Amino acid sequence: MLFDSILGQEHIKKHLTQSADNERIPHAQLFVGNEGCGTLPMALAYAQYILCSNFDGENNTGDKACNLKFEKFSHPDLHFAFPVTTSDKVKSKPVSGFYLDEWRQLLEQQPYGNLFDWYKLLGVDNKQGQIGVEEAHDIVKSLSLKSYEGGYKVMLIWMAEKMNTACANKLLKLIEEPPTNTIFILIAEDEEQIINTIRSRCQVLHFPPLAENVIAEALVKKYDLELSEATKIAHQCNGNFNKACDLVYQDSEDLLFETWFVSWIRSAFKAKGNKASIHDLILWSEEVAKTGRETQKQFLNFCLDFFRQALLLNYKATDLVFLEPKTNSFKLENFAPFVHGNNILEISDELQDAIYHIERNGNSKIILTDLSIKLTRLLHKKAA
């Protein structure tokens, strides 16, 4: 992958290539950034730069045969670890090695993709994946072998926050004192979920969201859109190129989530003093509970963003408002006054608690019904 094909993040590209040129490569690095900002493509390009002895800041100046292997992400000294779960293909003890074909397909088609896209590709979006202790055994085994081409070995761990405690503890010593010429690149969206002993052993690089003009230019080039349409989409995606691509195809999961959200909010408003509407909230909870846990968590995170946007609009911070609801007769400016300083913290806490309990395999129907009843009370709370 060429650095030139990665959107924005010029200061990070320069830092990584210069450190490699000066032979000052940290043995463990943690790339942290929100979905769609380019952490995974940057890690792939950086691994190629190191393994293929490229120079002058680009991946077409070194070993041509080596660079060719990276076109299909099949270099023997590049190792991957990522969240997996059981499926029709793998019935027990899943590890990344069983899913390498699907992984390379994701890298070719959606290098800016998210965890939801990955599970959807595997056909397991009703399950929660993790990087488990079996994966740690595989990592230790593969890195104990000599480099195939006699140079560096790179272990790229995507969504490193999905390592469970047993896996993290197993890898701790290896990350602290890796074999000669072995480099770890960990990629995460939420570094707080990675245990401190792992984080403290990594050099951390934070990736900012992509600028609107960078996304707009990329959309014009990739999809041949008019600049005005590309700019509008770039504003709506909030620095997330993966979401921008979904919006081009009108294929974003956010469109379904918005339908759920509007239905939920309308039922919650009607439920105060109307016992019949409680039935609508229960039916809504049953509907959402039928989906996979990853979908439910993704939806609740969408709700957090929606409430935040409403709060910003309520307090006239219009420059920070990018959300444009597609649902007819639902206007963000009409909803915004109901989200204010006297209820937003409680709403946020309840949503985050629901995500926490769903992640730990709580009964989704009960969790969502409880959340719905609490939301009814909170939305009717008066501003201070």
Protein Blocks (a to p, Z undefined) as FASTA:
>chain_A
ZZklpggjllmmmmmmmmmmnopacfbdcddddehilpmmmmmmmmmmmmnopaehiakl
bcfklmmmmmnopafkbccdddddddfklmghpafklmmmmmmmmmmmmmmbcfklmmmm
nopambccdddfklmmmmmmmmmpccfklpacddddehkllpcfklmmmmmmmmmmgceh
iacddddfblmlpcfklmmmpccdddddddfklmmmmmmmmnopafklmmmmmmmnnopa
klmmmmmnopafklmmmmmmmmmmmmmmmmnopaklmmmmmmmmmmmmmpcfklmmmmmm
mmmmmmmmmmmmmnopamlpmbdcfbghiafklmmmmpcfklmmmmmmmmmmmmmmmmno
pafklmmmmmmmmmmmmmmpccZZ
